[in-house]
Amino acid sequence: MESTVDSKKVSVAKPAKGGAVFRAPLGTKLPVSAKEALAGEFKGLGYVSEDGVVNANSPSGDKAKAWGGDTVVNYNTDKPDTFKFMLLEALNVDVLKAVYGDNNVTGTLETGITVNANAEDAKEYIWVFDMLLKNGAAKRLVIPSASLTAMEDIVYKDNTPIGYGITISATPDTSGNTHYEYIIKSA
């Protein structure tokens, strides 16, 4: 058998130049490639911490046993699709809206920003992550519908950037998919 390994196909992911995390209201036109320009409704959320984006997409399962102990069927009980990352631009109004909700953030940095922290349910949005891979490839993750489901403690400290460590959880679209991945070699 001939070897099929190819080190040129091993890669790392770096943020795309000009931003890597974008959010838009549901109903906004979804991109269907890694190169397609994003619709104007998408808002860039700036820098993400050096930990990048962590996607957990692993099923949980259980099994049924017959009398006598034989396993007769394995089945999925859950298959969450979550994305965890830390937004670092604490002075970016769009970041604050992504964290606290659009209706809970008003103003601008120039006029004064007001943030209302409350128990309002997080709304679903479209999320896009753009990244650059090795050997001139681009990768785009498109999450048609996800809402914020967890937030880490916010640390206010003189030697640490203020960051919003959030987890968003995807829900299936009309095709039953929770996210799409597009990869293409750049010109």
VOSEVO-278054 format. One line per 4 residues: their letters; for each residue x, z, y of N, C-alpha, C, O. Coordinates in nm, 3 decimals. Each point is the difference from the previous one (the first is absolute). Layout:
VOSEVO-278054
A = X Z Y X Z Y X Z Y X Z Y ~ ... .
This chain:
VOSEVO-278054
MEST = 0.084 0.000 -0.118 -0.084 0.000 0.118 0.089 0.000 0.124 0.098 0.074 0.008 ~ -0.133 -0.155 0.087 0.077 -0.012 0.123 -0.037 0.114 0.096 -0.118 0.037 0.010 ~ 0.216 0.018 0.058 -0.023 0.109 0.094 -0.082 -0.050 0.119 0.021 -0.111 0.048 ~ -0.113 0.194 -0.002 -0.084 -0.038 0.114 0.023 0.090 0.121 -0.080 -0.001 0.093 .
VDSK = 0.186 0.080 -0.093 0.026 0.088 0.113 0.059 -0.080 0.115 0.074 -0.095 -0.021 ~ -0.109 0.136 0.143 0.049 -0.070 0.118 0.007 0.099 0.115 -0.103 0.039 0.056 ~ 0.223 0.004 -0.019 0.017 0.100 0.106 -0.049 -0.051 0.135 -0.026 0.080 0.090 ~ 0.012 -0.211 -0.073 -0.052 -0.054 0.126 -0.149 0.030 0.018 -0.054 -0.017 0.109 .
KVSV = -0.011 0.060 -0.216 -0.141 0.034 0.008 -0.025 0.149 0.017 -0.115 0.044 0.004 ~ 0.221 0.034 0.007 -0.010 0.143 0.030 -0.002 0.013 0.152 0.075 -0.069 0.069 ~ -0.160 0.156 -0.017 -0.013 0.006 0.146 -0.026 0.141 0.049 -0.030 0.091 -0.077 ~ 0.043 -0.076 0.206 -0.042 0.119 0.074 -0.099 -0.047 0.105 -0.010 -0.119 0.028 .
AKPA = -0.063 0.212 0.030 -0.099 -0.036 0.102 0.038 0.065 0.132 0.020 0.121 0.008 ~ -0.011 -0.203 0.095 0.026 0.048 0.135 -0.118 -0.039 0.087 -0.070 -0.097 -0.032 ~ 0.045 0.170 0.139 -0.112 -0.038 0.086 0.024 -0.135 0.065 0.112 -0.035 0.035 ~ -0.219 -0.040 -0.019 0.011 -0.128 0.069 0.035 0.025 0.146 -0.037 0.103 0.057 .
KGGA = 0.109 -0.197 0.002 0.036 0.013 0.141 -0.127 -0.004 0.084 -0.089 -0.082 -0.024 ~ 0.081 0.170 0.121 -0.117 0.003 0.086 -0.113 0.088 -0.052 -0.107 0.006 0.060 ~ 0.130 0.061 -0.171 -0.100 0.092 -0.052 -0.035 -0.028 -0.144 0.011 -0.114 -0.047 ~ -0.052 0.218 -0.024 -0.029 -0.015 -0.142 -0.136 0.054 -0.040 -0.050 -0.035 -0.107 .
VFRA = -0.012 0.118 0.190 -0.129 0.059 -0.036 -0.103 -0.038 0.106 0.020 0.019 0.119 ~ -0.131 -0.075 -0.168 -0.106 -0.047 0.089 -0.135 0.049 -0.052 -0.018 0.018 -0.120 ~ -0.076 0.001 0.213 -0.134 0.047 -0.035 -0.102 -0.076 0.082 0.022 -0.028 0.118 ~ -0.136 -0.007 -0.181 -0.107 -0.072 0.070 -0.135 0.046 -0.054 -0.009 0.051 -0.111 .
PLGT = -0.096 -0.069 0.192 -0.134 0.038 -0.046 -0.045 -0.086 -0.118 0.043 -0.114 -0.015 ~ -0.129 0.172 -0.069 -0.060 -0.078 -0.108 -0.070 -0.121 0.061 -0.054 0.008 0.110 ~ 0.056 -0.118 -0.181 -0.061 -0.123 0.051 0.099 -0.093 0.066 -0.030 -0.117 0.022 ~ 0.149 0.169 0.011 0.106 -0.085 0.056 0.047 -0.096 -0.108 0.003 0.036 -0.118 .
KLPV = 0.034 -0.157 0.157 0.048 -0.101 -0.096 0.124 0.052 -0.072 0.099 0.039 0.062 ~ -0.107 -0.038 -0.195 0.113 0.044 -0.082 0.104 -0.110 -0.012 -0.036 -0.116 -0.021 ~ 0.163 0.149 0.033 0.103 -0.100 -0.029 0.005 -0.026 -0.150 -0.025 0.091 -0.080 ~ 0.056 -0.214 0.041 0.006 -0.036 -0.142 0.135 -0.058 -0.038 0.012 -0.076 -0.096 .
SAKE = 0.091 0.112 0.174 0.137 -0.039 -0.033 0.096 0.095 0.072 -0.041 0.080 0.084 ~ 0.167 -0.090 -0.120 0.102 0.085 0.062 0.041 -0.053 0.138 0.059 0.073 0.079 ~ -0.091 -0.199 -0.051 0.044 -0.061 0.126 -0.109 -0.015 0.105 0.030 -0.015 0.118 ~ -0.155 0.020 -0.159 -0.112 -0.022 0.091 0.002 0.100 0.115 0.022 0.119 -0.021 .
ALAG = -0.045 -0.167 0.142 -0.007 0.089 0.116 -0.121 0.092 -0.014 -0.107 -0.043 -0.045 ~ 0.125 0.168 0.084 -0.110 0.096 -0.005 -0.098 -0.027 0.113 0.039 -0.042 0.109 ~ -0.167 0.066 -0.136 -0.104 -0.014 0.103 0.030 0.097 0.114 0.065 0.102 -0.019 ~ -0.113 -0.136 0.136 0.025 0.080 0.120 -0.051 0.142 -0.005 0.045 0.085 0.076 .
EFKG = -0.140 -0.056 -0.166 -0.055 0.135 -0.011 0.097 0.099 -0.063 -0.019 0.121 0.011 ~ 0.123 -0.170 -0.078 0.097 0.089 -0.063 0.085 0.069 0.105 0.050 -0.065 0.093 ~ -0.034 0.196 -0.107 0.084 0.079 0.089 0.123 0.047 -0.076 -0.011 0.054 -0.110 ~ 0.129 -0.076 0.169 0.125 0.047 -0.059 0.016 0.149 0.018 -0.030 0.054 0.107 .
LGYV = 0.077 0.014 -0.212 0.015 0.145 0.006 0.145 0.045 0.010 0.030 0.117 -0.025 ~ 0.059 -0.208 0.061 0.136 0.037 0.034 0.086 0.047 -0.116 -0.021 -0.036 -0.115 ~ 0.118 0.117 0.151 0.099 0.047 -0.097 -0.061 0.089 -0.108 -0.092 0.078 0.024 ~ 0.147 -0.094 -0.145 -0.032 0.083 -0.115 0.130 0.071 -0.039 0.108 -0.056 0.018 .
SEDG = -0.118 0.177 -0.071 0.121 0.075 -0.037 0.082 -0.075 -0.103 -0.048 -0.094 -0.064 ~ 0.172 0.137 0.048 0.093 -0.065 -0.093 -0.045 0.007 -0.145 0.056 -0.070 -0.085 ~ -0.156 0.152 0.054 -0.053 0.006 -0.135 -0.086 -0.121 -0.035 -0.035 -0.021 -0.116 ~ 0.001 -0.061 0.217 -0.076 -0.121 -0.023 -0.143 0.027 -0.040 -0.061 0.098 0.044 .
VVNA = 0.008 -0.186 -0.128 -0.138 0.008 -0.047 0.004 0.021 -0.150 0.070 -0.072 -0.072 ~ -0.145 0.170 0.024 -0.007 0.028 -0.144 -0.141 -0.034 -0.048 -0.098 0.057 0.047 ~ 0.090 -0.150 -0.141 -0.128 -0.042 -0.058 -0.014 0.062 -0.138 0.079 -0.029 -0.090 ~ -0.180 0.114 0.073 -0.032 0.056 -0.131 -0.121 -0.077 -0.053 -0.107 0.000 0.061 .
NSPS = 0.124 -0.064 -0.176 -0.105 -0.087 -0.053 0.000 0.010 -0.152 0.008 -0.100 -0.071 ~ -0.018 0.223 0.022 0.013 0.024 -0.143 -0.130 0.055 -0.057 -0.057 0.094 0.054 ~ 0.011 -0.153 -0.164 -0.124 0.050 -0.058 0.018 0.134 -0.070 0.108 0.033 -0.049 ~ -0.216 0.044 0.046 -0.008 0.120 -0.080 -0.095 -0.031 -0.114 -0.095 -0.077 0.017 .
GDKA = 0.120 0.135 -0.131 -0.085 -0.034 -0.113 -0.033 0.119 -0.086 0.049 0.112 0.020 ~ -0.133 -0.139 -0.116 -0.039 0.099 -0.098 -0.021 -0.074 -0.131 0.011 -0.122 -0.006 ~ -0.042 0.195 -0.098 -0.021 -0.062 -0.131 -0.113 0.069 -0.071 -0.030 0.117 0.026 ~ -0.032 -0.189 -0.114 -0.105 0.057 -0.084 0.051 0.003 -0.143 0.065 -0.094 -0.047 .
KAWG = -0.094 0.202 -0.020 0.046 0.017 -0.138 -0.119 0.004 -0.095 -0.109 0.045 0.035 ~ 0.133 -0.093 -0.153 -0.100 0.006 -0.106 0.019 0.128 -0.079 0.104 0.066 0.009 ~ -0.202 -0.033 -0.083 0.009 0.113 -0.090 0.119 -0.021 -0.091 0.012 -0.106 -0.062 ~ 0.073 0.200 0.053 0.123 -0.013 -0.077 0.122 -0.017 0.088 0.113 0.012 -0.048 .
GDTV = -0.134 -0.038 0.178 0.113 -0.001 0.092 0.053 -0.135 0.041 0.087 -0.006 0.087 ~ -0.135 -0.105 -0.146 0.050 -0.131 0.040 -0.047 -0.034 0.141 -0.117 0.022 0.035 ~ 0.209 -0.075 0.047 -0.039 -0.052 0.131 -0.066 -0.135 -0.024 0.060 -0.089 -0.060 ~ -0.184 0.073 0.109 -0.073 -0.124 -0.027 -0.018 -0.086 0.124 -0.033 -0.117 -0.011 .
VNYN = 0.054 0.173 0.128 -0.008 -0.080 0.122 0.076 0.071 0.112 -0.006 0.122 0.014 ~ 0.079 -0.201 0.065 0.064 0.047 0.123 -0.074 -0.064 0.116 -0.039 -0.116 -0.008 ~ 0.019 0.192 0.116 -0.072 -0.057 0.114 0.052 0.059 0.131 0.051 0.112 0.004 ~ -0.065 -0.191 0.102 0.039 0.045 0.133 -0.108 0.089 0.059 -0.119 -0.030 -0.012 .
TDKP = 0.161 0.137 0.074 -0.094 0.088 0.069 0.011 -0.014 0.151 -0.092 0.037 0.074 ~ 0.206 -0.089 -0.028 0.025 -0.009 0.143 0.117 -0.096 0.022 0.091 -0.007 -0.082 ~ -0.094 -0.068 0.192 0.114 -0.085 0.036 0.012 -0.004 0.152 -0.035 -0.100 0.064 ~ 0.084 0.209 -0.006 0.013 0.001 0.146 0.109 -0.097 0.046 0.099 -0.023 -0.070 .
DTFK = -0.119 -0.031 0.189 0.098 -0.088 0.063 0.023 0.057 0.138 -0.079 -0.023 0.092 ~ 0.189 0.100 -0.077 0.028 0.068 0.126 0.132 -0.046 0.059 0.089 -0.049 -0.070 ~ -0.078 0.065 0.201 0.120 -0.037 0.074 0.036 0.118 0.090 -0.081 0.044 0.082 ~ 0.202 0.007 -0.099 0.046 0.117 0.075 0.117 -0.043 0.089 0.092 -0.066 -0.046 .
FMLL = -0.098 0.106 0.174 0.106 -0.035 0.095 -0.010 0.092 0.121 -0.101 0.066 0.021 ~ 0.208 -0.063 0.059 0.002 0.083 0.120 0.017 -0.087 0.123 0.100 -0.070 0.016 ~ -0.200 0.075 0.071 0.004 -0.072 0.127 0.078 0.085 0.100 -0.025 0.120 0.013 ~ 0.121 -0.182 0.057 0.089 0.076 0.088 -0.028 -0.013 0.149 0.057 0.076 0.079 .
EALN = -0.143 -0.169 -0.038 -0.021 -0.020 0.143 -0.111 0.092 0.051 -0.116 -0.041 0.012 ~ 0.153 0.163 0.017 -0.095 0.103 0.042 -0.062 -0.028 0.136 -0.100 0.062 0.036 ~ 0.156 -0.155 0.041 -0.054 -0.035 0.131 -0.078 -0.132 -0.004 -0.038 -0.052 0.106 ~ 0.014 -0.002 -0.224 -0.070 -0.127 -0.019 -0.149 0.032 -0.022 -0.035 0.062 -0.100 .
VDVL = -0.051 -0.104 0.192 -0.143 0.028 -0.009 -0.059 -0.054 -0.130 -0.088 0.064 -0.059 ~ 0.134 -0.181 0.013 -0.053 -0.057 -0.124 0.038 0.084 -0.122 -0.077 0.008 -0.096 ~ 0.193 0.054 0.099 0.040 0.093 -0.106 -0.093 0.121 0.002 -0.050 0.041 -0.105 ~ 0.028 0.016 0.221 -0.087 0.117 0.012 -0.142 -0.033 -0.048 -0.064 0.084 -0.063 .
KAVY = 0.015 -0.203 0.094 -0.133 -0.042 -0.046 -0.003 -0.015 -0.152 -0.099 0.034 -0.064 ~ 0.207 -0.084 0.006 0.007 -0.014 -0.145 -0.002 0.137 -0.068 -0.055 0.014 -0.109 ~ 0.114 0.085 0.173 0.010 0.134 -0.058 -0.128 0.082 0.026 -0.052 0.064 -0.091 ~ 0.003 -0.066 0.214 -0.112 0.087 0.038 -0.135 -0.070 0.007 -0.103 0.067 0.010 .
GDNN = 0.100 -0.199 -0.015 -0.124 -0.076 0.011 -0.012 -0.063 0.137 0.033 0.062 0.102 ~ -0.081 -0.184 -0.099 -0.012 -0.075 0.126 -0.083 0.074 0.105 0.034 -0.002 0.118 ~ -0.142 0.066 -0.160 -0.088 0.069 0.095 0.058 0.132 0.049 -0.056 0.061 0.092 ~ 0.164 -0.015 -0.151 0.057 0.129 0.035 0.124 -0.008 0.090 0.061 0.102 0.030 .
VTGT = -0.025 -0.223 0.011 0.117 -0.018 0.087 -0.041 -0.086 0.119 -0.053 -0.110 -0.017 ~ 0.077 0.163 0.136 -0.032 -0.076 0.121 0.119 0.002 0.095 0.087 0.086 -0.008 ~ -0.087 -0.184 0.098 0.100 -0.007 0.105 0.122 -0.080 -0.039 0.006 -0.063 -0.106 ~ 0.090 0.066 0.194 0.129 -0.066 -0.020 0.109 0.099 0.036 -0.027 0.105 0.057 .
LETG = 0.149 -0.138 -0.090 0.111 0.088 0.035 0.011 0.013 0.152 0.034 0.107 0.052 ~ -0.064 -0.215 0.020 0.009 0.002 0.146 -0.110 0.085 0.064 0.025 0.070 0.098 ~ -0.147 -0.075 -0.153 -0.112 0.074 0.060 -0.021 0.136 -0.066 -0.070 0.085 0.054 ~ 0.130 -0.066 -0.170 -0.017 0.124 -0.076 -0.079 -0.027 -0.127 -0.107 -0.061 0.005 .
ITVN = 0.159 0.106 -0.115 -0.065 -0.019 -0.130 -0.067 0.131 -0.039 0.058 0.108 0.013 ~ -0.181 -0.118 -0.063 -0.071 0.115 -0.053 -0.028 -0.027 -0.147 -0.053 -0.106 -0.036 ~ 0.088 0.202 -0.051 -0.024 -0.009 -0.143 -0.094 0.113 -0.040 0.026 0.116 0.030 ~ -0.135 -0.150 -0.097 -0.092 0.099 -0.054 0.022 0.008 -0.150 -0.028 -0.096 -0.072 .
ANAE = 0.077 0.209 0.023 0.019 0.020 -0.144 -0.126 0.067 -0.052 -0.041 0.106 0.048 ~ -0.022 -0.169 -0.149 -0.124 0.054 -0.054 -0.017 -0.043 -0.145 0.090 -0.061 -0.058 ~ -0.204 0.093 0.001 -0.026 -0.028 -0.141 -0.079 -0.129 -0.021 -0.058 -0.020 -0.106 ~ 0.057 -0.068 0.206 -0.070 -0.128 -0.014 0.058 -0.079 -0.117 0.122 -0.008 -0.015 .
DAKE = -0.209 -0.050 -0.067 0.047 -0.080 -0.114 0.082 -0.118 0.049 -0.035 -0.065 0.097 ~ 0.145 0.039 -0.167 0.085 -0.113 0.033 -0.070 -0.131 -0.037 -0.057 -0.011 -0.108 ~ 0.061 -0.085 0.198 -0.061 -0.131 -0.025 0.097 -0.090 -0.074 0.122 0.020 0.004 ~ -0.178 -0.118 -0.072 0.084 -0.097 -0.072 0.044 -0.111 0.095 -0.074 -0.043 0.088 .
YIWV = 0.197 -0.002 -0.110 0.060 -0.108 0.078 0.074 -0.093 -0.095 0.023 0.033 -0.116 ~ 0.015 -0.147 0.167 0.090 -0.091 -0.069 0.141 0.041 0.038 0.028 0.028 0.117 ~ 0.061 -0.024 -0.215 0.140 0.036 0.024 0.090 -0.111 -0.053 -0.029 -0.060 -0.103 ~ 0.137 0.032 0.175 0.097 -0.101 -0.041 0.140 0.059 0.016 0.031 0.063 0.101 .
FDML = 0.053 -0.085 -0.203 0.140 0.041 0.005 0.085 -0.126 -0.018 -0.013 -0.070 -0.100 ~ 0.098 0.041 0.198 0.090 -0.116 -0.007 0.142 0.047 -0.021 0.047 0.093 0.066 ~ 0.022 -0.158 -0.159 0.138 0.038 -0.028 0.086 -0.121 -0.032 -0.050 -0.107 -0.036 ~ 0.178 0.127 0.051 0.099 -0.102 -0.033 0.072 0.041 -0.127 0.041 0.115 -0.015 .
LKNG = -0.027 -0.210 -0.074 0.069 0.025 -0.126 0.135 -0.072 0.002 0.031 -0.073 0.094 ~ 0.047 0.095 -0.197 0.132 -0.061 -0.014 -0.015 -0.152 -0.015 -0.105 -0.049 -0.042 ~ 0.209 -0.023 0.075 0.008 -0.146 -0.015 -0.108 -0.074 0.078 -0.051 -0.102 -0.047 ~ 0.017 0.152 0.163 -0.089 -0.072 0.089 -0.146 -0.004 -0.041 -0.070 -0.094 0.037 .
AAKR = 0.023 0.190 -0.111 -0.141 0.003 -0.039 -0.078 0.096 0.089 0.055 0.097 0.052 ~ -0.183 -0.126 -0.036 -0.090 0.086 0.074 -0.108 0.050 -0.095 -0.044 -0.073 -0.089 ~ 0.001 0.197 0.109 -0.107 0.056 -0.081 -0.103 0.063 0.092 0.035 0.066 0.099 ~ -0.161 -0.087 -0.132 -0.110 0.059 0.077 -0.096 0.067 -0.097 -0.044 -0.060 -0.098 .
LVIP = 0.011 0.186 0.128 -0.105 0.071 -0.072 -0.124 0.000 0.089 0.008 0.037 0.117 ~ -0.120 -0.077 -0.171 -0.126 -0.002 0.074 -0.098 0.092 -0.072 -0.033 -0.023 -0.117 ~ -0.013 0.126 0.187 -0.097 0.093 -0.054 -0.131 -0.026 0.075 -0.013 0.038 0.116 ~ -0.085 -0.102 -0.183 -0.122 -0.039 0.069 -0.084 0.117 0.051 -0.076 -0.016 0.095 .
SASL = 0.090 0.133 -0.156 -0.079 0.114 0.042 0.066 0.129 -0.047 0.017 0.022 -0.120 ~ 0.022 0.062 0.216 0.061 0.129 -0.034 -0.026 0.098 0.114 -0.013 -0.039 0.116 ~ 0.006 0.165 -0.153 -0.016 0.103 0.102 0.105 0.109 -0.022 0.055 0.015 -0.108 ~ -0.030 0.059 0.214 0.094 0.110 -0.006 -0.060 0.112 -0.086 -0.111 0.047 0.027 .
TAME = 0.185 -0.006 -0.130 -0.051 0.104 -0.090 0.090 0.123 -0.007 -0.038 0.100 -0.061 ~ 0.156 -0.106 0.121 0.088 0.118 0.003 0.095 -0.012 0.118 0.038 -0.109 0.041 ~ -0.002 0.226 0.013 0.096 0.004 0.110 0.093 0.118 -0.020 -0.045 0.112 -0.027 ~ 0.173 -0.136 0.040 0.100 0.106 -0.013 -0.002 0.087 0.126 -0.059 -0.036 0.102 .
DIVY = 0.122 0.151 -0.112 0.016 0.086 0.116 0.080 -0.074 0.107 0.094 -0.073 -0.031 ~ -0.133 0.092 0.155 0.073 -0.060 0.113 0.102 0.103 0.048 -0.035 0.114 0.028 ~ 0.160 -0.156 -0.019 0.108 0.090 0.038 0.041 -0.029 0.144 0.033 -0.114 0.034 ~ -0.036 0.216 0.051 0.046 -0.010 0.138 0.129 0.080 0.008 -0.002 0.123 0.000 .
KDNT = 0.115 -0.193 0.005 0.130 0.064 -0.007 0.098 -0.079 0.086 -0.014 -0.122 0.011 ~ 0.112 0.188 0.049 0.087 -0.068 0.096 0.097 -0.100 -0.063 0.058 -0.080 0.073 ~ -0.038 0.082 -0.202 0.096 -0.094 -0.061 -0.066 -0.088 -0.107 0.069 -0.056 -0.086 ~ -0.202 0.043 0.091 -0.073 -0.080 -0.097 -0.105 -0.084 0.073 -0.076 0.055 0.080 .
PIGY = 0.070 -0.186 -0.105 -0.104 -0.079 0.064 -0.139 0.048 -0.043 -0.021 0.035 -0.116 ~ -0.072 -0.035 0.209 -0.139 0.030 -0.035 -0.050 -0.116 -0.085 0.013 -0.116 0.039 ~ -0.068 0.148 -0.152 -0.050 -0.105 -0.089 -0.133 0.037 -0.060 -0.034 0.117 -0.014 ~ -0.040 -0.220 -0.019 -0.130 0.017 -0.063 0.009 -0.056 -0.141 -0.013 -0.121 -0.021 .
GITI = 0.036 0.209 -0.076 0.007 -0.040 -0.140 -0.139 -0.010 -0.056 -0.069 0.100 -0.018 ~ 0.026 -0.223 -0.008 -0.138 -0.020 -0.045 -0.004 -0.072 -0.134 0.095 -0.068 -0.040 ~ -0.206 0.085 -0.028 -0.029 -0.074 -0.122 -0.133 -0.070 0.022 -0.098 0.062 0.041 ~ 0.097 -0.193 -0.067 -0.126 -0.074 0.003 -0.036 -0.037 -0.143 0.087 -0.029 -0.082 .
SATP = -0.216 0.031 0.053 -0.049 -0.032 -0.133 -0.088 -0.124 0.007 -0.095 -0.006 0.078 ~ 0.130 -0.093 -0.160 -0.071 -0.128 0.000 -0.126 0.008 -0.084 -0.007 0.074 -0.098 ~ -0.093 -0.151 0.138 -0.122 -0.016 -0.079 -0.013 -0.148 -0.036 0.049 -0.086 0.073 ~ -0.113 0.055 -0.185 -0.009 -0.139 -0.045 -0.081 -0.088 0.096 -0.099 0.043 0.059 .
DTSG = 0.143 -0.168 -0.046 -0.075 -0.097 0.078 -0.107 -0.063 -0.091 -0.019 0.046 -0.112 ~ -0.050 -0.149 0.160 -0.108 -0.061 -0.078 0.052 -0.067 -0.128 -0.079 -0.029 -0.090 ~ 0.209 0.003 0.082 0.060 -0.056 -0.122 0.051 0.109 -0.093 0.050 -0.030 -0.109 ~ -0.061 0.155 0.151 0.048 0.111 -0.082 0.147 0.033 0.019 0.055 0.081 -0.075 .
NTHY = 0.009 -0.143 0.174 0.143 0.023 0.024 0.020 0.102 0.111 -0.073 -0.001 0.100 ~ 0.171 0.089 -0.117 0.029 0.101 0.101 0.111 -0.042 0.095 0.007 0.049 0.113 ~ 0.080 -0.139 -0.156 0.097 -0.059 0.093 0.053 -0.130 -0.056 -0.013 -0.030 -0.119 ~ 0.074 -0.048 0.208 0.059 -0.128 -0.035 0.146 0.001 0.042 0.035 0.061 0.101 .
EYII = 0.049 -0.130 -0.178 0.142 -0.014 0.034 0.033 -0.148 0.009 -0.032 -0.078 -0.090 ~ 0.096 0.040 0.200 0.041 -0.138 0.021 0.150 -0.002 0.023 0.052 0.074 0.084 ~ 0.018 -0.159 -0.157 0.146 -0.011 0.012 0.036 -0.147 0.012 -0.052 -0.084 -0.074 ~ 0.142 0.054 0.167 0.045 -0.139 0.017 0.142 -0.001 0.053 0.040 0.088 0.076 .
KSA = 0.035 -0.187 -0.118 0.134 -0.019 0.054 -0.013 -0.054 0.141 -0.072 -0.098 0.023 ~ 0.141 0.160 0.071 -0.004 -0.045 0.138 0.090 -0.121 0.019 0.097 -0.020 -0.073 ~ -0.131 -0.060 0.171 0.079 -0.121 0.028 0.132 0.033 0.065 0.079 -0.090 0.030 .
